[in-house]
Amino acid sequence: MAINDELQSFVKDALGRGLSREETEDALLQAGWKQDQVKGALDSYAPIEFPIPVPRPRVYLSAREAFVYLVLFTTLYLTAFNFGRLIFQFINLAFPDPAAYAGAVDSVRQAIRFSVASLVIAFPIFLVLSVRIARAIQRDPNQRASKVRKWLTYMTLFVAAGIIIGDLTALVYGFLGGDLSMRFALKVVTVAVIAGAVFGYYLWDLRQEEATPETASETGPETEPDA
């Protein structure tokens, strides 16, 4: 959320006059400012001893940063989709559809081959980028505030939530219609587990970010994620 210039100026003046962060925060909350707005304004200044408020380095957006996160989340989507598709094909082999045509087995094998090929390429890229970004954030926790990262994380949560809702809806629909076969139920569970794992992990990651104060910017300027 963008920080209001008036709020930013007030926080700077209050801290410059020696008021504590708690006193400044309480006054702003009593005046009707929202908690996240107040926190954002206070976090703009480093909590160090100095005669005047010391601003933190501002988070900026670079083409390289956008590229790294776009590749990261694209490979995440490819990995999740093809892993689910691979499980689907194993379910099709274990519980064949009696009404399927004669060439269905060949179609399933081709789908398995394509999913495996996609996973062999996408998953290692996702894993390597995840590790490098995690290390970069350990060195400079301010990188958690990346706007690209936050937007893509919330978009991933939205997509995962939509898939979970649709998956559960299909489950209930099949149950009410009496078409809840083992084949269908296993596919529903597969989708729910994959989407739920993605949703749970990134929700946990956002909560970790909210629970961890940003302090690393006191030591120097921020760096971009390694690629």
Residue pairs with C-beta under 8 A, 6 or more apart in sequence:
1 36
1 37
1 40
3 37
3 40
3 41
3 44
4 37
4 41
7 28
7 33
7 37
7 38
7 41
8 41
8 44
10 28
10 41
11 24
11 28
11 41
11 42
11 44
11 45
11 53
12 45
12 53
14 23
14 24
14 27
15 21
15 24
15 45
15 53
16 52
16 53
21 42
21 47
24 42
25 38
25 39
25 42
28 37
28 38
28 41
29 35
29 38
43 56
43 213
43 214
44 55
44 56
45 53
45 54
45 55
45 56
46 54
46 55
46 56
46 215
46 217
46 218
47 215
47 218
48 54
48 218
54 218
56 142
56 214
56 217
56 218
57 142
57 217
57 221
57 222
59 142
59 145
59 146
59 147
59 222
61 146
61 147
61 148
62 224
64 224
64 227
65 146
65 148
65 224
65 225
66 148
67 227
68 129
68 133
68 224
68 225
68 227
69 133
69 146
69 148
69 149
69 152
69 225
70 148
70 152
71 125
71 129
72 126
72 129
72 130
72 133
72 152
73 152
73 155
73 156
75 122
75 123
75 125
75 126
75 129
76 126
76 156
76 198
77 159
78 118
78 122
79 119
79 122
79 123
79 126
80 194
80 195
80 198
82 114
82 115
82 118
82 119
82 122
83 115
83 119
83 194
84 190
84 191
84 194
85 111
85 115
86 112
86 115
86 116
86 119
87 190
88 111
88 187
88 190
89 108
89 109
89 111
89 112
89 115
90 112
91 183
91 186
91 187
91 190
92 104
92 108
92 183
93 105
93 108
95 181
95 182
95 183
95 186
96 104
96 105
97 104
97 183
129 227
132 225
132 226
132 227
133 143
133 225
133 226
135 226
136 143
136 223
136 224
136 225
136 226
137 143
137 144
137 225
139 216
139 223
140 216
140 217
140 222
140 223
141 212
141 214
141 215
141 216
142 214
142 216
142 217
142 222
143 149
143 222
143 223
143 224
143 225
144 209
144 212
144 214
145 214
146 225
153 202
153 205
153 206
156 198
156 202
157 199
157 202
157 203
157 206
160 195
160 196
160 198
160 199
160 202
161 199
163 191
163 195
164 192
164 195
164 196
164 199
167 188
167 191
167 192
167 195
168 192
170 188
171 180
171 185
171 188
174 180
174 184
174 185
174 188
